[in-house]
Amino acid sequence: MKLNVGLSQRQTLRQSLVMAPQLIQSLKMLQMPALKLEQKIRQELAINPMLEEVEELEAEQDVEVEQEAEFDVAEPERAEEKAEVDWDQYLFDDEEGYKVRETRESDEDRFEGTAAASANLYDHLNEQLMLLKLSEEEQLIGEYIIGNVAPDGYLSISVPEMAKELKTEAQKIQAVLEMIQRFDPTGVAARDLRECLLIQLREKALEGTLAWRIVDEHINELDRKSILQVAKMMNVPVERAQAAMETIRSLSPKPAQGRFDPAAMPVVPDLIVERIGDEFVVYHNDSHIPRLQINSGYKSLMRRGRGASPETREYIKQKLEQARWLLNAINQRRSTMIRVMEAIVERQREFFERGQAFLRPLIMEDVAQMVSMNVATISRVSNGKYVQTPLGVYEIKYFFNSGIQRENGDEMSKRSVKQRIEEIIAAEPPDKPLSDQEIYRILNTEGIKLARRTVTKYREELKIQPARLRKRVG
């Protein structure tokens, strides 16, 4: 008898990247806007006796950041440390270190938040994303999609644009997008009204019904059609058409409206850009962040209590590690955000010097290459965070936008084109508003080459009504 000895399952060797829990927490801190960061720090102050808040720092020494000041490199899991700890070296190696940098003094008005932070659409969608079992790439795509969902629930960027920015296949992005479109609120992440309503009908198991067909085939005509005309158009009895239209009217054209009011959370800029001479300088806005240091009382206690029990020593060690990690993470967050904003200022210098009309096309990949980080880090820095500039307060992701080629070879940002459309419509005669075709012709004479349907798309994104609804007599 011949015996075959082998493995019942094929063994494979693969390389995987495991992020330490502390690094995961650091990434979450990087995503937090200023007010949420303040809440996180005050929570840590309440539970960690090794931390204390101070009015003024005793030393000018900044925190020594133990790893590169960015968050897109995973660190390996640490091996368990030895049971015996050299407390002189461990606790007192840097007597005045591990403190948050002192806030820059200024005569400027302080940014004060008047309302408590509340759940917003971005956080609500991210919480649902975390419940899915996704690969690292799918997680990144999901975060990027959610970061581009507008407050009303619509997706503000196309799949091809995301594929270009993330350097991945459009099919992968479409697959993750379809997952997100099943999130609450129903209809979120739709790219237009038709898709938004169809998603809601699908969730109600009404796919293929008369209401579905009306939305799918005739959504752009409904505002001009009566029930009788809809019935004739669909070749159905008036009663059926009326019931279908009532179903359509029960859907929400703006899925996130009313549930996630952006006014509930005051805007507190994380960064400040100031012009000093011919240079633009980026500062971190520390006005809302408590100044921290390692509790001096515990240092004295450990100096006197060399004979403390193993449980006490382990407790102190654990809390000290947490305190050191928190202070390092705060400084890493600050350093990363400043580096990213400095790169944005460098690429958008004309905007800061001359105004919104000179905003240049810029994608996150460009900035990622400038600061040697990955696109995920740039996305985390940009979403939900604001910067105060000489021209006003802007969300950081405002500075990222795709470009349009002009006849003379120059590139013009999508936002600048939208601004030009607004200016054209603002100057039109009230009794003879310009059609999208006429706006298209004006832009073309100015060397801005767009398709007419793109003009319509931009006008709708600006929430401007069509010409027939803008007409004013007298």
C-alpha positions in Angstrom: 0.0 0.0 0.0 1.3 3.4 -0.9 0.7 6.2 1.5 0.5 9.8 0.2 1.6 12.2 2.8 0.8 15.9 2.1 -0.9 19.0 3.2 -4.7 18.9 3.1 -4.7 22.6 2.2 -2.3 24.5 0.0 -0.2 26.9 2.0 0.5 30.3 0.6 2.9 32.9 1.7 1.8 36.5 1.3 2.9 39.8 2.6 0.5 41.9 4.6 0.6 45.4 6.2 -0.8 45.5 9.7 -1.4 48.9 11.3 -0.8 49.2 15.0 -3.9 50.3 17.0 -2.1 53.6 17.9 -1.5 54.4 14.2 -5.2 53.7 13.5 -6.1 56.2 16.2 -3.7 58.7 14.8 -5.4 58.5 11.4 -8.7 59.1 13.1 -7.3 62.2 14.8 -6.1 63.4 11.4 -9.7 63.3 10.1 -11.1 65.2 13.1 -11.9 68.9 12.6 -10.8 71.4 15.3 -13.8 71.1 17.6 -13.8 67.3 17.6 -10.1 67.3 18.3 -10.8 69.5 21.3 -13.4 67.1 22.5 -11.1 64.2 22.1 -8.3 65.9 24.1 -10.6 66.9 26.9 -11.9 63.4 27.1 -8.3 62.1 27.4 -7.6 64.7 30.1 -10.6 63.4 32.1 -9.4 59.7 32.0 -5.6 60.0 32.0 -4.0 61.3 35.2 -0.6 61.6 33.5 -1.9 64.5 31.5 -2.5 68.0 32.7 -3.6 71.2 31.1 -1.4 74.3 31.6 -2.0 78.0 31.0 1.6 78.6 29.8 4.3 76.1 29.1 7.3 76.2 31.3 9.8 75.5 28.5 9.9 76.4 24.8 11.0 73.0 23.8 8.7 71.4 21.3 7.6 67.8 21.3 10.1 65.4 19.8 8.1 63.4 17.3 9.2 59.9 17.3 8.3 59.0 13.8 7.9 60.8 10.4 5.3 63.6 10.7 2.8 62.0 8.4 0.2 59.2 8.7 0.4 57.2 5.6 3.1 54.8 6.6 2.0 51.8 8.7 4.2 50.9 11.6 4.8 47.3 12.6 3.2 45.9 15.8 5.6 46.3 18.7 6.9 43.2 20.6 5.9 43.0 24.2 8.3 45.1 26.3 10.3 43.6 29.1 8.7 43.4 32.5 11.5 45.3 34.2 11.4 49.0 33.5 14.2 51.5 34.1 12.0 54.3 35.4 14.8 56.8 35.5 15.3 56.4 31.8 11.6 55.7 31.0 9.9 58.5 32.9 12.5 61.2 33.3 14.5 61.0 30.1 13.0 64.3 28.8 11.8 66.3 31.8 10.2 69.1 29.9 9.3 67.2 26.7 6.1 65.9 25.3 4.1 69.2 25.3 1.9 70.7 22.8 3.5 73.7 21.1 2.5 77.0 22.6 -0.1 78.8 20.6 1.0 81.7 18.5 0.1 85.0 20.2 -1.9 87.4 18.0 -4.2 90.3 18.3 -6.6 88.7 15.9 -10.1 87.8 17.0 -10.4 84.3 18.4 -12.5 81.8 16.5 -15.2 80.9 18.9 -17.7 78.0 18.5 -21.1 78.8 19.8 -22.8 75.4 19.3 -21.9 71.9 20.3 -20.5 69.6 17.6 -23.2 67.2 16.3 -23.3 64.3 13.8 -22.9 65.3 10.2 -23.4 63.5 6.9 -19.7 62.8 6.5 -19.4 61.1 9.9 -22.7 59.3 9.4 -21.6 57.8 6.1 -18.1 56.9 7.4 -19.6 55.0 10.4 -21.6 52.8 7.9 -18.5 52.3 5.8 -16.6 51.0 8.8 -19.2 48.2 9.2 -18.4 46.7 5.7 -15.7 44.2 5.3 -13.6 46.0 2.7 -10.1 45.6 1.4 -7.6 48.4 2.1 -8.1 49.8 -1.5 -11.9 49.6 -1.2 -11.7 51.4 2.1 -9.7 54.2 0.6 -12.1 54.5 -2.4 -15.0 54.6 0.0 -13.5 57.4 2.1 -12.7 59.3 -1.0 -16.3 59.0 -2.4 -17.8 60.0 1.0 -15.4 63.0 1.1 -16.9 64.2 -2.2 -20.6 63.9 -1.1 -22.1 67.4 -0.9 -24.2 68.4 2.2 -27.4 67.8 0.2 -26.4 64.2 -0.4 -25.3 64.4 -4.0 -21.9 63.2 -5.3 -20.0 66.2 -6.6 -17.4 64.3 -8.7 -17.7 61.8 -11.6 -16.4 58.2 -11.5 -13.8 58.9 -14.3 -12.5 61.9 -12.3 -12.1 59.7 -9.2 -10.4 56.9 -11.2 -7.9 59.4 -12.6 -7.2 60.9 -9.1 -6.9 57.6 -7.3 -5.1 55.9 -10.3 -7.4 52.9 -10.2 -10.0 51.2 -12.5 -13.4 52.9 -12.8 -15.1 49.6 -12.3 -13.7 49.3 -8.7 -14.9 52.8 -7.9 -18.3 52.1 -9.4 -18.6 48.9 -7.2 -17.8 50.8 -4.0 -20.1 53.7 -5.0 -23.0 51.2 -5.4 -22.4 50.0 -1.9 -22.5 53.5 -0.5 -25.6 54.3 -2.5 -27.4 51.7 -0.3 -26.4 53.6 2.9 -28.8 55.7 4.9 -30.2 58.2 3.9 -31.6 56.5 0.9 -30.6 58.1 -2.3 -27.2 59.4 -1.0 -24.2 59.7 -3.3 -26.4 59.9 -6.4 -24.9 61.9 -9.3 -28.2 63.5 -10.4 -31.9 63.7 -9.6 -32.8 60.8 -11.8 -30.3 58.5 -10.1 -31.3 59.7 -6.7 -35.0 58.9 -7.3 -34.2 55.6 -8.9 -32.2 54.5 -5.9 -35.1 55.3 -3.6 -37.6 53.4 -5.8 -35.2 50.4 -5.8 -35.1 50.5 -2.0 -38.9 50.4 -2.0 -38.8 47.3 -4.3 -40.5 49.4 -7.1 -37.9 48.7 -9.8 -39.6 48.3 -13.2 -42.9 49.9 -12.1 -44.7 52.7 -13.9 -43.1 55.2 -11.4 -39.7 53.8 -12.2 -40.3 54.1 -16.0 -41.5 57.7 -15.7 -38.4 58.7 -13.7 -36.0 56.7 -15.8 -37.2 57.9 -19.2 -38.8 61.3 -18.6 -37.4 62.9 -15.4 -36.5 66.2 -17.3 -40.0 66.7 -18.6 -42.1 66.1 -15.5 -42.1 69.8 -14.4 -43.8 70.7 -17.7 -46.3 67.9 -17.8 -49.8 67.5 -16.3 -51.1 64.2 -15.1 -53.2 63.9 -18.3 -50.1 64.5 -20.4 -48.0 61.9 -18.4 -50.8 59.3 -18.9 -50.8 60.0 -22.6 -47.0 59.9 -22.8 -46.9 56.6 -21.0 -50.0 55.2 -22.7 -51.7 54.3 -19.4 -55.0 55.3 -17.7 -55.0 58.6 -15.9 -55.6 56.8 -12.6 -52.4 54.8 -13.0 -50.4 57.9 -14.0 -51.7 59.8 -11.0 -50.8 57.0 -8.5 -47.3 56.8 -10.1 -46.8 60.5 -9.8 -47.9 60.4 -6.1 -45.3 57.8 -5.5 -42.6 60.0 -7.2 -43.7 63.0 -5.1 -43.2 61.0 -1.9 -39.5 60.6 -2.7 -36.9 63.1 -1.5 -35.1 65.1 -4.2 -32.4 66.0 -1.6 -31.8 62.9 0.5 -29.7 64.5 3.3 -31.7 67.8 3.5 -33.1 68.5 7.0 -31.2 65.7 8.8 -27.7 66.9 8.7 -27.7 70.7 9.1 -24.2 72.0 8.5 -25.1 75.1 10.6 -25.3 72.8 13.7 -21.5 72.7 13.8 -19.7 76.1 13.7 -16.8 76.5 11.4 -13.5 76.7 13.2 -10.5 77.0 10.9 -7.8 74.4 11.6 -5.2 76.5 9.6 -4.5 80.2 9.0 -2.8 81.6 5.9 -1.3 85.1 6.4 0.5 87.3 3.9 3.8 88.6 5.4 5.5 90.8 2.8 5.8 88.7 -0.4 5.3 85.4 1.3 2.3 83.4 2.5 2.8 81.8 5.9 0.7 78.9 7.1 0.0 78.6 10.9 -2.0 76.0 12.8 -4.9 77.5 14.7 -4.3 76.2 18.3 -6.8 78.6 19.9 -9.2 75.7 20.8 -6.7 73.0 21.6 -5.7 72.7 25.3 -2.0 73.0 26.1 -0.8 69.8 27.6 2.2 68.3 29.4 3.0 65.3 31.5 1.6 65.7 35.0 4.4 67.0 37.2 2.7 65.6 40.3 3.1 62.0 39.0 6.7 62.6 38.2 7.4 63.6 41.8 5.4 60.6 43.1 7.5 58.2 41.0 10.7 59.8 42.2 9.7 59.2 45.8 7.9 55.9 45.3 10.6 53.5 44.0 9.0 50.7 45.9 5.6 50.9 44.3 3.7 47.7 43.6 3.9 46.0 40.2 0.3 46.9 39.5 0.9 50.6 40.2 4.0 50.6 38.1 2.2 48.9 35.2 -0.7 51.4 35.5 1.7 54.4 35.4 3.6 52.9 32.4 0.4 52.3 30.5 -1.0 55.8 31.1 2.4 57.4 30.4 2.5 55.6 27.0 -1.0 56.8 26.2 -0.1 60.4 27.2 3.1 60.3 25.1 1.2 58.9 22.1 -1.5 61.6 22.3 0.9 64.5 22.4 3.0 63.0 19.6 -0.2 62.4 17.5 -1.3 66.0 18.0 2.0 67.3 16.8 2.0 64.9 13.8 -1.5 66.1 12.9 -0.3 69.7 13.0 2.8 69.0 11.0 1.0 67.0 8.4 -1.7 69.6 7.9 0.8 72.5 7.6 2.9 70.7 5.1 -0.2 69.9 2.9 -1.5 73.5 3.1 2.0 74.9 2.3 2.0 72.7 -0.9 -1.5 74.0 -1.8 -0.5 77.6 -1.3 2.5 77.0 -3.5 0.4 75.6 -6.3 -2.5 78.1 -5.9 -0.4 81.2 -5.3 -2.3 83.2 -8.0 -5.6 82.5 -6.1 -4.1 84.0 -2.9 -2.7 87.0 -4.7 -5.5 87.8 -7.1 -8.7 86.1 -6.1 -11.1 83.3 -6.9 -11.0 83.8 -10.7 -7.4 82.6 -10.7 -8.0 79.3 -8.9 -5.9 76.7 -10.9 -6.7 73.1 -11.6 -5.3 70.9 -8.8 -5.8 67.2 -7.9 -4.8 65.5 -4.6 -2.2 63.4 -6.4 -0.2 66.5 -7.3 0.0 67.6 -3.6 0.6 64.0 -2.5 3.7 63.9 -4.7 4.9 67.3 -3.5 4.8 66.3 0.2 5.7 62.6 -0.3 2.5 61.2 1.1 -0.3 59.2 -0.4 -3.6 60.4 -1.6 -5.5 59.0 1.4 -3.6 61.3 3.7 -4.3 64.3 1.6 -8.0 63.3 1.5 -8.1 63.0 5.3 -6.5 66.5 5.7 -8.9 68.1 3.3 -12.3 66.7 4.3 -14.3 68.8 6.8 -11.5 71.1 7.7 -11.2 74.8 7.0 -8.5 77.4 6.5 -8.7 81.1 7.1 -7.1 83.1 4.3 -6.8 86.8 3.4 -9.8 86.2 1.1 -12.0 84.5 3.7 -12.6 81.0 5.2 -12.5 78.1 2.8 -12.8 74.3 3.2 -9.4 72.9 2.3 -10.8 70.6 -0.4 -12.1 73.8 -2.2 -8.6 74.1 -3.6 -8.8 70.8 -5.4 -10.7 70.8 -8.7 -10.4 69.4 -12.2 -9.3 71.6 -15.1 -10.7 72.6 -18.5 -8.4 73.3 -21.5 -8.8 76.8 -23.0 -8.1 77.6 -26.7 -4.8 79.3 -25.8 -3.5 76.2 -24.1 -4.0 77.5 -20.5 -6.0 75.5 -18.0 -9.0 76.9 -16.2 -10.4 75.3 -13.0 -13.9 73.9 -13.0 -14.8 76.3 -10.1 -13.6 79.3 -12.2 -15.8 78.2 -15.1 -18.8 78.0 -12.7 -18.0 81.4 -11.4 -18.0 82.8 -15.0 -21.4 81.2 -15.6 -22.7 82.9 -12.5 -21.4 86.2 -13.7 -23.0 85.8 -17.1 -26.4 84.9 -15.6 -26.1 87.8 -13.1 -25.6 90.3 -16.0 -28.5 89.0 -18.2 -31.6 91.1 -18.8 -34.4 90.0 -16.4 -37.0 89.9 -19.1 -34.7 88.0 -21.5 -32.7 85.4 -19.6 -30.0 83.5 -21.4 -30.6 79.9 -22.4 -27.9 77.3 -21.8 -27.2 77.4 -25.5 -26.5 81.1 -25.4 -24.3 80.8 -22.3 -22.5 78.0 -24.2 -21.8 80.4 -27.1 -20.6 83.2 -24.9 -18.1 80.8 -23.2 -16.9 79.5 -26.5 -16.2 83.1 -27.8 -14.1 83.6 -24.6 -12.0 80.5 -25.4 -13.7 78.3 -22.8 -14.6 75.1 -24.8 -17.4 73.2 -23.1 -20.2 71.0 -24.4 -23.7 72.5 -24.0 -24.8 69.7 -21.8 -21.8 70.6 -19.5 -23.1 74.1 -19.2 -26.4 72.7 -18.1 -24.7 70.5 -15.6 -22.7 73.3 -14.1 -25.8 75.6 -13.9 -27.7 72.9 -12.1 -24.8 72.3 -9.7 -24.9 76.0 -8.9 -28.7 75.6 -8.1 -29.6 78.2 -10.8 -33.0 77.6 -12.5 -33.4 77.3 -16.3 -34.0 80.4 -18.4 -37.8 80.0 -18.6 -38.0 80.0 -14.7 -35.7 83.0 -14.4 -37.8 85.3 -16.6 -39.0 88.4 -14.8 -41.5 90.9 -16.4 -41.5 94.5 -15.3 
